[in-house]
């Protein structure tokens, strides 16, 4: 499993840059940012700064949509950012929620989303397309970013199975993820694709605390956010087509105020029960986090994205038992039990930088009982095994 973090751009520009650096140093593989240009800061200048201040972390929107900006604009933005970042950009895209609704507009259809993804790929690859009857080409673009499609309903998920490089599922409920992946697999089969090549992201907020009451209140806003999509699904599908675990909790939902979107302790979340919080988010002790992450891996998740734990109302360093924990995801999910193979490009980033080269130093720490020495390189003195590295708690 890889780890990502999503920043809500209601914090200062300096804080966004600093947190991005901290996340890369801590070992995060992906840095995502919300896109809701009226509610919060514009994401693309921020992604430029994030790219300029990182070396390895892959970066993208979580998520944008085809309607807020013309797709030629979005394609040009990503193609440019790909040049700035050295090819590290990823497009996270969906039908549209807050950035549309705050303007009194509806999300786009799944068919419009699919067409936009195809145009985006062609344009960012430097190919010519017919755009409103006009031949259009980004002659300088070369390498199309991967595309992650966010969705909940059967039609969007089947479409994502046909065309997406990755799927964004905004909850951490293993059973609901398994239900969603059933439609992704159907779509992949219809397009003669191997669904196992599609990345699966579970995006949800986390809060580490032995006090469950405190942890739940910090993330209760998230199922309220998801409820906007669920209400749409209920309008479009028959009750028997949707799992009660996804739909039943919105029965007592009142109106939703987008001016308090993704906000801790917002009245938007008053209807959300503790049971739903526990299913949709990851809360509780560090051990509870590890257990939930293992269940997500078993369900098919390849990336966990901590979405929303950092905002103006949620500090970046998570309080636990009177102390401050860093945002290192690996400190919450150790693998001390066994040594695992490492791909050539993988390692544990310990955050130490060479002042001259500015390149992070990769240190792999052997977990064998007879050799606890930190060493550079990819294998320990045994010489035959490559190792994943146990990570010290912050």
Buried (B, 14 or more C-beta within 10 A) or exposed (E): BBBBBBBBBBBEEEBBBBBBBBBBBBBBBBBBBBBBBEBBBEBBEBBBBBBEBBBBBBBBBBBBBBBBBEBBEBBBBBBBBBBBBEEBBBBBBBBBBBBBBBEEEEBBEBEBBBBBBEBBBBBBBBBEBEBEEEEBBBEEBEEBBBBBBBBBBBBBBBBBBBBBBBBBBBBBBBEBBEBBBEBBBBBBBEEEBEBEEBBBBBBBBBBBBEBBEEBBBBBBBBBBBBBBBBEBBBEEBEEEEBEEBBBEBBEEBEEBEBEBBBBBEBEBBEBBEEEBBBBBBBBBBBEBBBBBBEBBBEBBBBBBBBBBBBBBBBEBBBBBEEEEBBBBBBBBBBBEEEBEEBEEEBBBBBBEBEEEEEEBEBBBBBBEEEEEEEBEEBBBEEEEBBBBBBBEEB
